[in-house]
Amino acid sequence: MRRLLSLVPPGTLAVGAGLALLGLASYVHLAVAGHSLTGADYSSLAALWSIVFTLGIGVFLPVEQEVARVVAARRSEGLPPGPVLARGAVLAAAVLALMVVVVLAGHRVLADRLFAGDGTMVTVLIGALAAMAVAYTTRGVLSGLQLFPWYGTQLGVDGGLRIALVALLGLTGVTDPVWYGAVLVAAPLLSVAVTLPPVLRAVGGGVPVAWNALLRSLGLLTVSSLLMQVVVNIGVINVRLLAPSDVATAGALLSALVLVRIPLFVFASLQASLLPGLATSATTGDLAGFRNLLRRALGIVTALGVLGAVGAVLLGPWLVRALFDAPGVLGHGDFAWLAVATLAYLWAMVLGQALLALDRHRAQALAWTVGVAAPGRRDGDPGAGGAAGRTGVHRRLRRGGRRHGAAAARRLAPHPHPDPAARRGRGHWSIRRHPMTRPQLTAVMLAYGAEPYLVDAARAVLGSTDVEVELIVVDNGCTGDGVDVVKGFPGVRVVRPDENTGYSGGCRVGAAEATGEWLAFVNSDAIVAPDALAKTVAVAGEPGVGAAMASIRLAENPELINTSGNPLHFIGLSWAGGNGEPATKHAVRTTVSSLSGCCFVINRELWRELDGFAAEYFAYHEDTELSLRLWQRGLRLEYVPDAVVVHHYEFSRNTLKHYLLERNRLISLLTTYETRTLVLLAPMLLLTEAAMLVASLLGGWSREKVRGWGWLWSNRAWLRARRRQLQAERTVPDGVIAELMTAKVDPSNVESPPGMGVFNVMAAGYWALAKPLLRRR
């Protein structure tokens, strides 16, 4: 161990201890933010983070290095450091003032292009740059005087405060990216305050140092430093500029870069003592010591780079998802290129320190200029990063950039609509096609159990008129011969998952195999009329419509309705609307609160954008959640009365169904409702839970009710992630959607339990008070 410690420059361990805590703080900071912020807000924080550490380090690290170099040189000559500190402070303040002027001049552009219009983030940016100016100037003095325990203390306090502050934000449920950015202001300033004593002792004394001692090489050093930081950080900023809507890649790339740069954090502890050591050797003419220190530094960073590369390539894709809740858009190949680039960067950093110690600032600046310019020209995208630019990140960026730049040419394009909820949405889907073109439709049908009507249902779908149709049958465990029969029909494909995936999972499996422009989900006991799917597609393709459902009739009496759209109670209950009523009462097309999963049509691209049903639902309420998500995007749901489907409907209850209905109702509430809505409705929701628990005790399914609560607790991480996803994609507040909801529970296909009348009176009164308080804009 003593032999190993002798290889590193003096002070490395003291600085390394503080830097380890600061490095850990970066991971905690981004991990807590990743689990607390929406994808769009995390993307804004990623842009702030990248700018702060590009400009801040790029501009103020040279000030630290020059202050450290001059202080170390004067120290070797027995001169006091005070004059250097005075000049360095003035220099840092002047550079900061210039940066603030530039940032303020571009305030609006920065806010719009990088921070989703949030001007407060620009203020946080200025504060973070000011904190870095103070911190790096004082660190220069500490490094030059070789006061490495104090240097390490400043780093450690900075890191400890970041961890404590972001933990407090996460535990208190803060979801505003401004507060997570403000940590980059508060922590460095407080760490400087803690380590001021030795800096203050260095103030004053000695003949003022000439400006030339600091300025003659600072310009070149700043160019080099900025170019170094551009190489490291420009990727995230480029994603935000080239594909602003691709928030997933920006967040994932930042998380990946933090992981692969673990060797850079370790090297920073070496760097703090490396430059003063090399500068001292160069000033005293100890060339042998200079070469020995340089060789040792190169050997250490090579070992660090190789170890880091192995870990990043093997574990990187999994770690960014587990630690930062980042989307899985990066593969092992992406991490391999990032790791190789990190190793090359480490070598360049060590050699750059050697050039600075030899006062060869011009050579270092030229080398970084060539290094930045060459790969950018070759790949055609500034900052793409050479070979790394040809990986999945770069391809995703190109696709995102094309989509962003050609939005007007999309086949599914936004249109205004007079509906109040639709006006509040940003994107409304419609189809542009030649009037003589028959819609391409894929119908998805699930098979489970005996399935006595599967063959008839499949024949009916294949006999649809005015559409080009294919049928995908998902065999979730069919025990009859229906699947074997229909797989021989022209236009039928059978998919067999390894296990029963339930309704939601089966629909996902079938939709993933679809080739049609439209998706129709049809129950295996539902018989569609020949023109039903074509009429439903026609309505679903209208401006502002997200999905359309058919008129579902009871098979034993097709003149009666099974459902004409499902009512949605504000406590999350939903049921078959109009069940048992004459179809003539529902002969007019209407906008509905919630779709029925029995038979509805949605555009395939929209389904994929929404990622369809969540497989975790398994069965029940997945159609309710999808309906709410469409409304939250400003898209309407339509009932098509002349698109007739007869349904062999049987309403039954069993313990598994009770478990899924109640569990999934709570999943939908907890993930789709805004925080303000949940707070306002909390008393009524808690009363409902108590009522449901009593009903479960009376009905003999209390174990399933409690089991549902247990599932929610065990899967709370997934719930938080699902909630962030759904809240990030919405454009319409709950106050608008509340107009679609009811306060009365009155399903016609089930007998109301005792006390339902009292419950309805209480719910109606509560809803009348709470609804006006919901957010409407």
C-alpha positions in Angstrom: 0.0 0.0 0.0 2.8 2.4 0.9 4.4 1.7 -2.5 1.1 2.3 -4.3 0.6 5.6 -2.4 4.0 6.8 -3.4 3.0 6.7 -7.1 0.5 9.5 -6.8 1.5 13.2 -6.4 1.4 14.7 -2.9 -2.0 16.0 -2.0 -3.9 13.6 -4.3 -5.5 11.6 -1.4 -6.7 14.6 0.5 -8.2 16.1 -2.6 -9.5 12.7 -3.7 -11.5 12.3 -0.5 -13.3 15.5 -0.9 -13.8 14.9 -4.6 -15.2 11.4 -4.0 -18.0 13.1 -2.0 -18.5 15.7 -4.6 -18.6 13.0 -7.3 -21.1 11.1 -5.3 -23.2 14.2 -5.0 -23.4 14.5 -8.7 -25.0 11.0 -8.9 -27.3 11.7 -6.0 -28.3 15.1 -7.5 -29.2 13.6 -10.8 -30.7 10.4 -9.4 -33.1 12.3 -7.1 -34.0 14.8 -9.8 -34.5 11.9 -12.3 -37.0 10.3 -9.9 -38.7 13.6 -9.0 -39.0 15.6 -12.2 -41.0 15.0 -15.3 -39.1 14.1 -18.5 -39.4 17.6 -19.8 -38.2 19.2 -16.6 -35.3 16.8 -16.2 -34.3 17.7 -19.7 -34.3 21.4 -18.8 -32.1 20.5 -15.7 -29.8 18.5 -18.0 -29.4 21.6 -20.2 -28.7 23.8 -17.2 -26.2 21.3 -15.8 -24.4 21.1 -19.2 -24.1 24.8 -19.6 -22.9 25.4 -16.1 -20.2 22.8 -16.3 -19.3 23.8 -19.9 -19.0 27.6 -19.3 -18.3 27.5 -15.6 -15.4 25.0 -15.7 -14.3 26.2 -19.1 -13.9 29.8 -18.0 -13.1 29.6 -14.3 -10.9 26.5 -14.2 -8.3 28.5 -16.2 -8.4 31.2 -13.5 -7.8 28.5 -10.9 -5.0 27.0 -12.8 -3.2 30.2 -13.5 -3.6 31.4 -9.9 -2.3 28.0 -8.7 0.6 28.1 -11.2 1.7 31.6 -10.3 1.2 31.0 -6.6 3.2 27.8 -6.8 6.0 29.5 -8.7 6.1 32.5 -6.2 6.0 30.1 -3.3 9.1 28.2 -4.7 10.8 31.7 -4.8 9.7 32.6 -1.2 7.2 35.3 -2.3 3.7 35.8 -0.6 0.5 34.7 -2.5 -1.7 37.7 -1.5 -1.1 39.8 -4.7 -1.9 36.8 -6.9 -5.2 36.3 -5.0 -6.1 40.0 -5.4 -5.5 39.9 -9.2 -7.2 36.6 -9.6 -10.4 37.8 -7.8 -10.6 40.9 -10.0 -10.0 38.8 -13.1 -12.7 36.3 -12.1 -15.2 39.1 -11.4 -14.5 40.8 -14.7 -15.0 37.5 -16.6 -18.2 36.8 -14.6 -19.5 40.3 -15.5 -18.9 39.7 -19.2 -20.7 36.3 -19.0 -23.7 37.8 -17.2 -24.0 40.5 -19.9 -24.0 37.9 -22.6 -26.5 35.6 -20.8 -28.9 38.5 -20.1 -28.7 39.6 -23.7 -29.8 36.1 -24.8 -32.2 35.6 -21.9 -35.3 35.0 -24.0 -33.5 32.7 -26.5 -32.0 30.6 -23.7 -35.3 30.3 -21.9 -37.2 29.3 -25.0 -34.7 27.0 -26.6 -33.2 25.2 -23.6 -35.6 25.7 -20.6 -39.0 25.3 -22.1 -39.7 29.0 -21.7 -38.8 29.2 -18.0 -36.8 32.4 -17.5 -36.2 31.5 -13.8 -33.7 28.9 -15.0 -31.7 31.6 -16.7 -31.4 33.4 -13.3 -30.3 30.1 -11.7 -27.7 29.8 -14.5 -26.2 33.2 -13.6 -26.2 32.3 -9.9 -24.4 29.0 -10.5 -21.7 30.8 -12.7 -21.1 33.3 -9.9 -20.7 30.5 -7.4 -18.2 28.8 -9.6 -16.2 32.0 -10.0 -15.8 32.4 -6.3 -15.1 28.7 -5.7 -12.5 28.3 -8.4 -10.6 31.4 -7.5 -10.2 30.4 -3.8 -9.3 26.8 -4.9 -6.5 28.3 -7.0 -4.9 29.8 -3.9 -5.4 26.6 -1.8 -3.9 24.5 -4.6 -0.9 26.8 -5.2 -0.1 26.9 -1.5 -0.5 23.1 -1.5 -3.1 23.3 1.3 -4.7 20.2 0.0 -6.6 19.3 3.2 -8.4 22.6 2.9 -8.9 22.1 -0.8 -10.4 18.7 -0.2 -12.6 20.1 2.6 -14.1 22.6 0.2 -14.9 19.9 -2.3 -16.3 17.6 0.4 -18.5 20.3 2.0 -19.8 21.2 -1.5 -20.7 17.6 -2.2 -22.2 17.0 1.3 -24.4 20.0 1.0 -25.6 19.0 -2.5 -26.6 15.6 -1.2 -28.4 17.0 1.8 -30.2 19.7 -0.2 -31.4 17.4 -3.0 -32.4 14.7 -0.5 -34.5 17.4 1.3 -36.1 18.4 -2.1 -36.9 14.8 -2.9 -38.3 13.9 0.4 -40.6 16.9 0.5 -41.9 16.1 -3.0 -40.5 19.2 -4.8 -41.0 18.8 -8.6 -39.8 22.2 -9.8 -36.4 22.0 -11.7 -35.6 25.5 -10.5 -34.9 24.2 -7.0 -32.7 21.4 -8.2 -30.8 23.9 -10.2 -30.5 26.3 -7.2 -28.5 23.6 -5.4 -25.6 24.4 -7.8 -25.7 28.0 -6.4 -26.0 27.4 -2.7 -23.7 24.5 -2.1 -20.5 26.0 -3.7 -21.0 29.3 -1.9 -21.4 27.7 1.5 -18.4 25.5 1.0 -16.3 28.6 0.2 -17.5 30.2 3.4 -16.4 27.2 5.4 -12.8 27.2 3.9 -12.2 31.0 4.0 -9.7 31.1 6.9 -6.6 30.0 5.0 -7.6 32.2 2.0 -8.1 35.2 4.2 -4.7 34.6 5.7 -3.2 34.8 2.2 -4.7 38.3 1.6 -2.3 41.2 1.5 1.5 41.4 1.7 4.1 41.7 -1.0 4.6 43.7 -4.1 1.5 43.6 -6.4 1.9 41.0 -9.1 2.0 42.3 -12.7 -1.2 41.6 -14.7 0.9 40.2 -17.4 1.8 37.2 -15.1 -1.8 36.1 -15.2 -3.1 37.5 -18.5 -0.4 36.6 -21.0 -1.5 33.0 -21.2 -5.0 33.2 -19.7 -6.7 33.7 -23.1 -5.1 30.7 -24.6 -5.8 28.7 -21.5 -9.4 29.7 -21.5 -9.8 28.7 -25.2 -8.3 25.3 -24.3 -10.5 24.9 -21.3 -13.7 25.9 -23.1 -12.9 23.5 -25.9 -12.2 20.7 -23.4 -15.6 21.3 -21.8 -17.3 21.5 -25.2 -16.0 18.1 -26.0 -17.4 16.7 -22.7 -20.7 18.5 -22.5 -21.9 19.6 -25.9 -23.8 16.4 -26.6 -26.7 17.1 -24.2 -27.0 20.8 -25.4 -27.0 19.6 -29.0 -29.9 17.2 -28.3 -31.9 20.1 -26.8 -31.1 22.3 -29.8 -31.4 19.8 -32.6 -34.4 17.8 -31.3 -36.2 19.9 -28.6 -39.0 17.4 -28.4 -36.7 14.5 -27.7 -36.5 14.9 -24.0 -35.7 11.2 -23.5 -32.4 11.3 -25.2 -31.2 14.5 -23.5 -31.9 13.1 -20.0 -30.5 9.6 -20.9 -27.3 11.1 -22.4 -26.6 13.3 -19.4 -27.1 10.3 -17.1 -24.8 8.1 -19.3 -22.1 10.8 -19.4 -22.1 11.1 -15.6 -21.5 7.3 -15.4 -18.7 7.0 -17.9 -17.0 10.0 -16.4 -16.3 8.4 -13.0 -12.6 8.2 -14.0 -12.7 12.0 -14.7 -13.8 12.6 -11.1 -10.9 10.5 -9.9 -8.5 12.3 -12.2 -9.7 15.7 -10.8 -8.2 14.7 -7.5 -4.9 14.0 -9.3 -5.2 17.2 -11.4 -5.4 19.5 -8.4 -1.9 18.5 -7.3 -0.5 17.5 -10.7 -0.2 21.0 -12.1 1.5 22.6 -9.1 3.9 19.6 -8.9 4.8 19.8 -12.6 5.1 23.7 -12.4 7.4 23.4 -9.4 9.6 20.9 -11.2 9.7 23.0 -14.4 10.5 26.2 -12.5 13.3 24.6 -10.5 14.7 22.9 -13.6 14.1 19.3 -12.3 13.4 17.7 -15.6 13.9 14.2 -14.3 11.2 14.8 -11.6 9.0 16.3 -14.3 9.2 13.3 -16.5 8.7 10.9 -13.6 5.6 12.7 -12.4 4.2 12.8 -16.0 4.8 9.0 -16.5 3.1 8.1 -13.3 0.1 10.3 -14.1 -0.3 8.7 -17.5 -0.1 5.3 -16.0 -2.7 6.1 -13.4 -5.2 7.6 -15.8 -4.8 4.6 -18.2 -5.7 2.2 -15.5 -8.6 4.3 -14.4 -9.9 4.6 -18.0 -9.7 0.9 -18.7 -11.5 -0.1 -15.5 -14.1 2.6 -16.1 -14.6 1.4 -19.6 -15.2 -2.2 -18.7 -17.8 -1.2 -16.0 -19.6 1.3 -18.3 -19.9 -1.1 -21.2 -21.2 -4.0 -19.2 -23.5 -2.2 -16.7 -24.1 1.2 -18.3 -27.5 0.6 -20.0 -28.9 -1.0 -16.8 -27.4 1.6 -14.4 -28.8 4.7 -16.1 -32.3 3.2 -15.8 -31.8 2.0 -12.2 -30.0 5.0 -10.8 -31.4 7.9 -12.8 -34.8 6.5 -14.0 -33.6 7.4 -17.5 -35.3 5.9 -20.6 -33.5 3.0 -22.1 -32.5 4.6 -25.4 -28.7 3.9 -25.1 -27.1 0.6 -25.8 -23.8 -1.1 -24.9 -22.3 0.3 -28.2 -23.1 3.8 -27.1 -21.4 3.3 -23.8 -18.3 1.7 -25.5 -17.7 4.8 -27.6 -18.3 7.1 -24.6 -15.8 5.1 -22.5 -13.1 5.2 -25.3 -13.6 8.9 -25.6 -13.2 9.3 -21.8 -9.9 7.4 -21.9 -8.6 9.6 -24.7 -9.8 12.7 -22.8 -7.9 11.6 -19.7 -4.6 11.3 -21.7 -5.2 14.7 -23.3 -5.8 16.3 -19.9 -2.6 14.9 -18.4 -0.5 16.0 -21.4 -2.3 19.4 -21.3 -1.2 19.9 -17.7 2.4 19.2 -18.8 2.2 21.8 -21.5 0.8 24.4 -19.0 3.6 23.7 -16.6 6.1 24.3 -19.4 4.3 27.5 -20.3 3.2 26.1 -23.6 -0.3 27.4 -23.6 -0.4 28.1 -27.3 0.4 24.4 -28.1 -2.4 23.2 -25.8 -4.9 25.6 -27.4 -4.0 24.5 -30.9 -4.3 20.8 -30.0 -7.8 21.3 -28.5 -8.9 23.4 -31.5 -7.9 20.7 -33.9 -9.5 18.0 -31.7 -12.8 19.7 -31.6 -13.0 20.9 -35.2 -11.9 17.7 -37.0 -14.7 15.2 -35.9 -17.3 17.9 -36.2 -16.5 18.4 -39.9 -16.3 14.8 -40.6 -19.6 13.8 -39.2 -21.5 16.8 -40.5 -23.1 17.6 -37.1 -21.2 20.1 -34.9 -20.4 18.5 -31.7 -21.6 15.1 -32.7 -18.3 13.6 -31.6 -16.8 11.6 -34.4 -17.3 7.9 -34.1 -19.6 8.2 -31.2 -21.9 10.3 -33.5 -22.5 7.2 -35.6 -24.1 5.3 -32.7 -27.7 5.0 -31.6 -27.7 8.5 -30.0 -26.7 10.1 -33.3 -29.3 8.1 -35.3 -31.9 9.0 -32.8 -30.9 12.7 -33.0 -31.1 12.6 -36.8 -34.6 11.1 -36.6 -35.7 13.6 -34.0 -34.3 16.5 -36.0 -36.1 15.4 -39.1 -39.4 15.0 -37.3 -39.0 18.4 -35.7 -38.1 20.1 -38.9 -40.8 18.4 -41.0 -43.7 18.6 -38.5 -46.0 20.2 -41.2 -45.5 17.2 -43.4 -46.7 14.6 -40.9 -49.6 12.4 -42.0 -51.0 12.9 -38.5 -51.1 16.6 -38.1 -52.4 19.1 -35.4 -55.7 20.8 -36.1 -57.8 23.2 -34.0 -61.2 22.1 -32.9 -64.1 24.1 -31.3 -64.4 21.7 -28.4 -63.2 23.5 -25.2 -61.0 20.7 -24.0 -59.6 20.2 -27.5 -58.6 23.9 -27.8 -56.4 23.5 -24.8 -54.4 20.6 -26.3 -51.3 21.1 -28.3 -51.6 18.2 -30.8 -54.8 16.9 -32.4 -54.6 13.9 -34.7 -56.2 13.7 -38.1 -55.5 11.7 -41.2 -54.6 13.1 -44.6 -55.1 10.6 -47.4 -56.5 10.4 -50.8 -60.3 10.0 -50.7 -60.1 6.8 -52.9 -57.6 5.1 -50.6 -59.1 2.4 -48.4 -57.8 2.6 -44.8 -55.2 0.0 -43.8 -56.4 -1.5 -40.5 -55.1 -4.2 -38.2 -57.6 -5.8 -35.8 -56.2 -7.3 -32.6 -58.2 -10.0 -30.9 -57.3 -12.0 -27.8 -58.1 -15.6 -27.2 -58.3 -17.2 -23.7 -60.2 -20.1 -22.3 -62.9 -21.9 -24.3 -63.6 -19.0 -26.7 -66.9 -20.3 -28.3 -67.4 -17.2 -30.4 -63.8 -16.7 -31.6 -64.3 -18.2 -35.1 -67.4 -16.1 -35.7 -65.7 -12.9 -34.4 -62.7 -13.5 -36.7 -64.9 -14.1 -39.8 -66.8 -10.9 -39.1 -63.6 -8.8 -38.9 -62.2 -10.4 -42.0 -65.5 -9.6 -43.8 -65.3 -5.9 -43.1 -66.0 -3.7 -46.0 -64.3 -0.4 -47.1 -61.1 -1.2 -45.2 -58.0 -3.3 -46.0 -57.9 -5.5 -42.9 -55.5 -8.0 -41.3 -56.3 -9.8 -38.1 -53.8 -10.6 -35.3 -55.0 -13.2 -32.8 -53.1 -13.3 -29.6 -53.3 -16.7 -28.0 -53.2 -16.0 -24.2 -54.1 -19.6 -23.4 -57.1 -20.7 -25.6 -58.3 -24.1 -24.5 -60.7 -24.6 -27.4 -60.0 -25.2 -31.0 -60.8 -21.7 -32.1 -57.2 -20.5 -32.6 -56.3 -23.6 -34.7 -59.3 -22.9 -36.9 -58.8 -19.2 -37.5 -55.0 -19.5 -38.1 -55.8 -21.0 -41.4 -57.9 -18.0 -42.5 -56.3 -15.7 -45.1 -55.3 -12.4 -43.5 -54.9 -14.0 -40.0 -51.7 -14.1 -38.0 -51.5 -15.9 -34.6 -49.1 -14.7 -31.9 -48.4 -16.9 -28.9 -46.8 -15.1 -25.9 -44.8 -17.3 -23.4 -47.5 -16.7 -20.8 -51.0 -15.2 -20.3 -50.3 -11.5 -20.6 -53.9 -10.4 -19.8 -56.0 -8.0 -21.8 -53.6 -5.1 -21.6 -50.5 -7.1 -22.2 -52.1 -9.1 -25.0 -53.2 -5.9 -26.8 -49.6 -4.6 -26.6 -48.3 -7.8 -28.1 -50.8 -7.7 -30.9 -50.3 -4.0 -31.6 -46.6 -4.5 -31.8 -47.1 -6.9 -34.8 -49.5 -4.6 -36.6 -48.8 -3.1 -40.0 -52.0 -1.2 -40.6 -52.4 2.6 -40.3 -55.2 2.0 -37.8 -55.6 -0.3 -34.9 -58.9 -1.9 -33.9 -59.2 -3.8 -30.7 -62.1 -6.2 -30.9 -63.2 -8.7 -28.2 -63.3 -12.3 -29.2 -67.0 -12.5 -28.3 -67.9 -9.4 -30.3 -69.3 -9.7 -33.8 -68.8 -6.6 -35.9 -71.2 -5.5 -38.7 -69.5 -5.4 -42.1 -69.3 -1.6 -42.2 -68.7 -1.1 -38.5 -64.9 -0.8 -38.6 -64.9 1.5 -41.6 -67.4 3.9 -40.0 -65.4 3.9 -36.8 -62.1 4.6 -38.7 -63.8 7.5 -40.5 -64.7 9.2 -37.2 -61.4 8.4 -35.5 -59.6 10.2 -38.4 -61.4 13.5 -37.9 -59.5 16.5 -36.5 -59.3 16.6 -32.8 -60.4 12.9 -32.3 -58.1 10.6 -30.4 -60.2 7.4 -30.7 -63.7 6.2 -31.6 -65.8 3.3 -30.3 -68.6 1.4 -31.9 -72.1 1.0 -30.7 -71.9 -2.1 -28.6 -75.2 -4.1 -28.5 -76.3 -7.1 -26.5 -76.1 -10.2 -28.6 -79.3 -11.7 -27.1 -81.2 -8.6 -28.2 -79.3 -6.3 -30.6 -81.9 -3.6 -30.2 -80.5 -3.0 -26.7 -77.3 -1.3 -25.8 -74.5 -3.0 -24.0 -72.5 0.2 -23.8 -72.5 3.5 -25.7 -69.5 4.8 -23.8 -68.5 4.3 -20.2 -69.3 7.0 -17.6 -66.4 8.0 -15.4 -66.9 8.8 -11.7 -64.4 11.2 -10.1 -63.4 8.5 -7.6 -62.2 6.4 -10.5 -65.2 4.0 -11.0 -66.4 3.3 -14.5 -69.1 1.1 -16.0 -71.0 0.2 -19.1 -73.0 3.2 -20.0 -76.6 2.8 -21.3 -76.6 -0.9 -20.6 -80.0 -2.5 -21.3 -81.4 0.7 -22.8 -83.0 0.8 -26.3 -80.5 1.5 -29.1 -82.8 4.2 -30.4 -82.1 6.2 -27.3 -78.4 6.2 -28.3 -78.8 6.8 -32.0 -76.9 10.1 -32.1 -73.2 10.4 -32.2 -71.8 11.7 -28.9 -68.5 12.6 -27.2 -67.9 10.1 -24.4 -66.0 10.2 -21.2 -64.3 6.8 -21.6 -64.0 4.2 -24.3 -65.1 0.6 -24.0 -62.3 -1.9 -24.7 -64.8 -4.2 -26.4 -64.4 -2.5 -29.8 -62.6 0.8 -30.5 -60.2 2.2 -33.1 -57.1 4.4 -32.7 -54.4 5.5 -35.0 -51.4 3.2 -34.8 -48.8 6.0 -34.6 -50.8 7.7 -31.8 -51.0 4.3 -29.9 -47.2 3.9 -30.2 -46.6 7.5 -29.1 -48.7 6.8 -26.0 -47.1 3.4 -25.6 -50.6 1.9 -25.5 -51.9 0.1 -22.4 -49.5 -0.4 -19.5 -48.9 -4.2 -19.2 -49.1 -3.9 -15.4 -52.9 -3.4 -15.5 -53.3 -7.0 -16.8 -57.0 -6.5 -17.2 -59.7 -3.8 -16.4 -59.3 0.0 -16.3 -56.7 0.1 -18.9 -59.3 1.5 -21.3 -60.2 4.1 -18.7 -56.6 5.2 -18.3 -56.1 5.4 -22.1 -59.2 7.5 -22.3 -58.0 10.0 -19.7 -54.7 10.3 -21.3 -56.3 11.1 -24.7 -58.4 13.8 -23.0 -55.4 15.1 -21.2 -53.8 15.7 -24.6 -56.9 17.6 -25.8 -58.2 14.7 -28.0 -61.9 13.7 -28.0 -63.4 10.3 -27.7 -66.4 9.6 -30.0 -69.3 7.1 -29.9 -70.3 6.1 -33.5 -74.0 4.9 -33.3 -74.2 3.4 -36.8 -71.1 1.2 -36.3 -72.9 -1.8 -34.8 -71.2 -4.6 -32.9 -73.1 -7.3 -31.1 -71.5 -8.5 -27.9 -72.0 -11.8 -26.1 -71.8 -10.0 -22.8 -71.7 -11.8 -19.4 -71.1 -9.8 -16.3 -69.5 -11.8 -13.6 -67.5 -11.1 -10.5 -64.8 -13.3 -8.8 -62.1 -12.5 -6.3 -59.4 -12.0 -9.0 -61.7 -9.6 -10.8 -62.4 -7.7 -7.6 -58.6 -7.5 -7.0 -57.8 -6.2 -10.4 -60.7 -3.7 -10.6 -59.9 -2.1 -7.3 -56.1 -2.1 -7.7 -56.3 -0.7 -11.2 -58.7 2.0 -10.2 -56.2 3.2 -7.7 -53.4 3.0 -10.3 -55.3 5.1 -12.7 -56.2 7.7 -10.0 -52.6 8.0 -8.6 -51.0 8.3 -12.0 -53.4 10.4 -14.2 -54.7 13.0 -11.7 -52.8 16.1 -11.0 -51.3 16.6 -7.5 -53.8 19.5 -6.8 -56.7 17.2 -7.7 -55.5 14.4 -5.5 -55.1 16.8 -2.6 -58.6 18.3 -3.1 -60.2 14.9 -3.4 -58.2 13.2 -0.7 -61.0 13.1 1.9 -63.5 11.7 -0.5 -61.0 9.2 -1.9 -60.2 8.0 1.7 -63.9 7.7 2.5 -64.3 5.6 -0.7 -61.4 3.3 0.4 -63.1 2.8 3.7 -66.4 2.0 1.9 -64.7 -0.4 -0.4 -63.1 -2.2 2.5 -66.4 -2.6 4.2 -67.9 -3.9 0.9 -65.1 -6.3 0.5 -65.6 -7.7 4.0 -69.3 -8.2 3.3 -68.6 -9.7 -0.1 -65.8 -12.0 1.0 -63.0 -10.5 -1.0 -61.3 -8.3 1.7 -58.0 -10.2 1.2 -57.9 -9.1 -2.4 -58.6 -5.5 -1.5 -55.7 -5.5 1.0 -53.6 -7.4 -1.6 -54.2 -4.5 -4.0 -52.8 -2.0 -1.5 -49.8 -4.2 -1.0 -49.1 -4.3 -4.8 -49.2 -0.5 -4.9 -46.7 -0.2 -2.1 -44.4 -2.8 -3.6 -44.5 -1.2 -6.9 -44.3 2.4 -5.8 -41.2 3.1 -7.9 -43.1 2.1 -11.0 -46.1 4.2 -9.9 -43.8 7.3 -9.5 -42.3 6.7 -12.9 -45.7 6.1 -14.6 -47.0 9.3 -12.9 -44.1 11.3 -14.2 -44.6 10.0 -17.7 -48.4 10.7 -17.8 -48.1 14.2 -16.2 -45.3 15.1 -18.6 -47.4 14.3 -21.7 -50.6 16.1 -20.7 -51.6 19.5 -22.0 -55.1 19.8 -20.6 -55.6 20.4 -16.8 -58.0 18.3 -14.7 -60.4 21.2 -14.2 -61.4 21.0 -17.9 -61.6 17.2 -17.9 -63.7 17.3 -14.8 -66.7 18.5 -16.9 -66.8 15.0 -18.4 -67.0 13.2 -15.0 -70.0 12.3 -12.9 -70.6 12.3 -9.2 -73.3 9.5 -9.3 -72.6 5.8 -9.3 -75.5 4.1 -11.1 -74.5 1.1 -13.2 -77.5 -0.7 -14.6 -75.8 -4.1 -14.9 -75.1 -4.6 -11.2 -77.3 -4.3 -8.1 -76.3 -1.3 -6.0 -75.0 -2.1 -2.5 -76.8 -0.8 0.7 -76.1 2.8 1.4 -75.3 3.8 -2.2 -77.9 6.5 -2.2 -76.3 8.2 0.8 -72.9 7.8 -0.8 -74.1 9.5 -4.0 -75.6 12.4 -2.1 -72.3 12.9 -0.2 -70.2 12.5 -3.4 -72.4 15.0 -5.3 -72.0 17.6 -2.6 -68.3 17.1 -2.3 -67.8 17.2 -6.1 -69.8 20.5 -6.3 -67.4 22.0 -3.8 -64.2 20.5 -5.2 -64.7 20.8 -8.9 -64.5 24.6 -9.1 -61.1 24.5 -7.3 -59.4 22.2 -9.8 -56.8 23.7 -12.1 -58.3 25.0 -15.3 -55.3 26.5 -17.1 
